[in-house]
Amino acid sequence: MALDSFLLDILACPECQGDVKITADEQGLKCLRCHRVYPIRDDIPVMLIEEAAIEPGRAVKE
């Protein structure tokens, strides 16, 4: 799966407006501020607060 780097640069967490980074398993986008993980389904980030899980220990891909 490959999300466009421009898309990653402009996306922000809808809850706290923090930066998001792709998770190590490339199955979600994690907010670096509030630690919500938004799922990626069919290569489309689902940026809905009610779809996010809070996972403080989940790794973020650098």
Secondary structure, 3 states (H helix, E strand, C coil): CCCCHHHHHHCECCCCCCEEEEECCCCEEEECCCCEEEEEECCEECCCHHHCEECCCCCECC
